[in-house]
């Protein structure tokens, strides 16, 4: 995840915005995988959705 974020930062700083959609898609996928892994940890509290 850190590498993908660093790549996005570099893309922005160098103004090479053509590759941003691919990089953001990669970041979204990595983030989803990280969230899934974290929720399977035994010490993760089970949160319920708030009622609206």
WODA-V699109 format. One line per field, one symbol per residue. ss: DSSP state (2 for helix, 1 for strand, 0 for the rest). burial: I if it has 16 or more other ideal C-beta (glycine too) atoms within 10 Angstrom, else O. Layout:
BEGIN
ss->???
burial->???
END
This chain:
BEGIN
ss->0222222222222000222222222222222222222220000000000000
burial->OOOIOOIIOOIOOOOOOOOOOOIOOOOOOOOOOOOOOOOOOOOOOOOOOOOO
END
